[in-house]
Amino acid sequence: MRHDNVAPVISWIAGIVAVIVALTLPLGYFGVAYRSLATELAIEAKFRSGTITRFINDRPLAWTTSEHHLDELLTRNPPLRKGQWNRLFAADNTEVMHAGLEPKPPVLTMTTDVYDAGNVVGHLEVQHSIRELLQNTAWVALFGLMLGAAVFIALRVLPLRALRRATDALHEEVKLHDQARATAEAANHSKSQFLAAASHDLRQPMHSLGLFAATLSERVRDPEVRGIVDNINASVEALESLFNELLDISKLDAGVIQPNLSSFPIEPLFERMRIDYGPGAAEKLIRLAIVRSRAVIYSDPLLVERMLRNLIVNAVHYTAKGGVVVGCRPRGDRYSIEVWDSGVGIAADKLDKIFDEFYQVGNPERDRRKGLGLGLAIVKRIEQLLGYQTQVRSRPHRGSVFRFSAPRGLSVVSLSDPVGRRADDAHVAHDKCVVIVDDELTVREGMKALLGGWGCDVIAADSLPDALERIGEHARLPDAIIADYRLREGATGIEVIRTLHAEFGRNIPALLITGDIAADHLRDVRESGYPQLHKPVSPAKLKKALYSMFAAHERV
């Protein structure tokens, strides 16, 4: 609640309490004092009327003339008080006797009857001025007014002053927080821009290197030279793996990945893990045991596979002896997917850090052979996307266990590929005309050499106008388009593909290749609907994507 909204409420409350205090004190004092005086007068009037009645009974005929005795009865036992006036009247209301001075109004009067042999022969009036009571009440009212003012100040001014100070301090804290957040966001934005620019600039030569290395590998026959080429290809694949980690984290941060939920059996995924990571574990002389399972889970199969791959890679990497066990256990209406290892373990104070970007246990020197430290950061982002929570238990030098749970799925029936084609059916791409649009000369040359070795007729251009001109000179309509996303002068591969489709009036199979990891560019690529590959592209992936496009186009 804002200060402007609180102040009126506090003022009303303070005012009401102050008025109550200012009125309660004088009214309470007057009520108590008045009732006390009235009670005393009533008791005195009853007592004096009783003594007078006994006196009248002793002298029934002469009591009205016995002034001396009546004066004693009206002034003594109890003695007459200041401001009091006692008056004795006969039955005909004529005054018989009075004692004291007539009080100043206003007065309080108490009346009682006097008797003779049971008959009323007169009455006694006991009067007392209440002027002094009213004066005292006025002083009490003044004190109550002062006390009410003090209460008002205590309940309104001081809280509002404290509230104002607290509000000002909070505003200052929020301001500092906003400034810190703005600084952090600016730094993060600068980091993202740097990573995007650096990634794009580095991916271009890496992409070219991969293409030339693959072409060289296909043409070299000398065993000694082939060993060198194989080492080059291994280095290229390692760099590609590092770049793909950056790409994955960027795509998750950009929000371009959305879960595609379905029911699927976990065992085929486990089998791929055995094939992919079993040999690597065997080379380290450790055992990778993946327990067979009939579980069917409901999730995104690709995202679950990426989570599991990262966890297994992490476990194998940090395990020097013993082994890694992977399994799927039923837990109520969910399945718990678990990765156990006997590796180095993680200290308790490091458990919260292992999911941070670029954090690695035991790699302060940042050895690139140990990766970038993004594997578990990607797991963290995927689990947030799927609404899961990865649990970690670990003991240093004893090992670790990572687990996450997924809902149970419905039973599914596995269907074989109706096409029955392999991705490396070379005849599919033979003599196909492929248009390459990329503003990097080395990339164009590498793609031309690689695709030419696969039997493709390649048209390489650096822009849309260049592509249109070369296609016209070639006198052949293209069978496929491979375009880089980012071209010169702000042009994009998406625009190139759409323009060529419109120019030739047909939906030519098209593939986008990009080295961008910027969030807005990743969203543009995804929303275009065209198949995409991210630089550096391995020849195997390019061949599979190209052949898949040709095969799909032939089926239409």
Sequence and secondary structure as in RCSB ss.txt:
>XXXX:A:sequence
MRHDNVAPVISWIAGIVAVIVALTLPLGYFGVAYRSLATELAIEAKFRSGTITRFINDRPLAWTTSEHHLDELLT
RNPPLRKGQWNRLFAADNTEVMHAGLEPKPPVLTMTTDVYDAGNVVGHLEVQHSIRELLQNTAWVALFGLMLGAA
VFIALRVLPLRALRRATDALHEEVKLHDQARATAEAANHSKSQFLAAASHDLRQPMHSLGLFAATLSERVRDPEV
RGIVDNINASVEALESLFNELLDISKLDAGVIQPNLSSFPIEPLFERMRIDYGPGAAEKLIRLAIVRSRAVIYSD
PLLVERMLRNLIVNAVHYTAKGGVVVGCRPRGDRYSIEVWDSGVGIAADKLDKIFDEFYQVGNPERDRRKGLGLG
LAIVKRIEQLLGYQTQVRSRPHRGSVFRFSAPRGLSVVSLSDPVGRRADDAHVAHDKCVVIVDDELTVREGMKAL
LGGWGCDVIAADSLPDALERIGEHARLPDAIIADYRLREGATGIEVIRTLHAEFGRNIPALLITGDIAADHLRDV
RESGYPQLHKPVSPAKLKKALYSMFAAHERV
>XXXX:A:secstr
  HHHHHHHHHHHHHHHHHHHHHHHHHHHHHHHHHHHHHHHHHHHHHHHHHHHHHHHH TTTGGG HHHHHHHHH
TTTT  TTEEEEEEETTS EEEEES    SSEEEEEEEEEETTEEEEEEEEEEE HHHHHHHHHHHHHHHHHHHH
HHIIIIIHHHHHHHHHHHHHHHHHHHHHHHHHHHHHHHHHHHHHHHHHHHHHHHHHHHHHHHHHHHHHH   HHH
HHHHHHHHHHHHHHHHHHHHHHHHHHHHHT      EEEESHHHHHHHHHHHHHHHHHTT EEEE     EEEE 
HHHHHHHHHHHHHHHHHT SSSEEEEEEEEETTEEEEEEEE SS   GGGTTTTTSTT  TT TT  GGG  S H
HHHHHHHHHHHT   EEEEETTTEEEEEEEEEB         SS   TT GGGTTT EEEEE S HHHHHHHHHH
HHHTT EEEEESSHHHHHHHHHHHTS  SEEEEESB GGG BHHHHHHHHHHHHTS   EEEEE    HHHHHHH
HHH   EEESS  HHHHHHHHHHHHHHHHH 
